[in-house]
């Protein structure tokens, strides 16, 4: 079962870091990519947070959605 990955949702890596989904892109080749950013809290500028991308299947294997 593929978990629901949506822009604005927050995910946890199991090692103490959280990440916010920025967007989901469906490519012409049929692949779906997740664009996400490390979430360091309200008091840290987004300029200090790393952005990432990966295929949606790898994303849901690597992360767990936070409540």
N, C-alpha and C positions, 0 to 999 in steps of 0.2 A: 504494500500500500504506500503510495507516494504522499508524503505529508504536504500540507498546504503551505507553500512558500509565497508570501505576498509582500509587496513594498510596505515598509513601515513596521514589519514584524521584527522582533528581537530574538536572536539565537545565541546559544551558549556552546562553547567548545569542550566543556568538561574539564578544563584546566584553569578556569578562572577568568577567561576573557569572554566578552559578549560582543555581538556584531549585529548591526541593523541592516536589513535588506533595503537597498536603494531602488532596485528595479529588476525586472525579469524581461529578458529579450529572447524571442523565438526567431532563430535564424532560418534562412531559406533552405539550408541543408537538413532541417528537421531537429537540430539540436536546440536545447533551451539553456540559456546562460543566466546565472544569478550574479548581480552586481551588488556588493555589500561593503560595509565600512566598519572598522573596529569602533566600538562605542565605549569611550572612556569617561562618560558621564557629562553632566550639564556644565561643569566648570572647566572643560577642556575644549578648545577650539577644534572644529572639524579639520582645520589645516594641520593639526597635530595627529590626526588619526589616519591610519593606512587604509586605502581602498583596495579591494580584491575582486576577482571574478573567478567563477568556476562553473562547470556543468552542474545542472540541478541534481542529478543523481549523486554526484560526489558530495554536493552540499548537504543533502539530507542524511548521508552516511556519516559525515564529519560533525554535524551540529545537531543540537536539540533545541526545539522552540521553547522559549521561556514563557511562563504563564502571564 
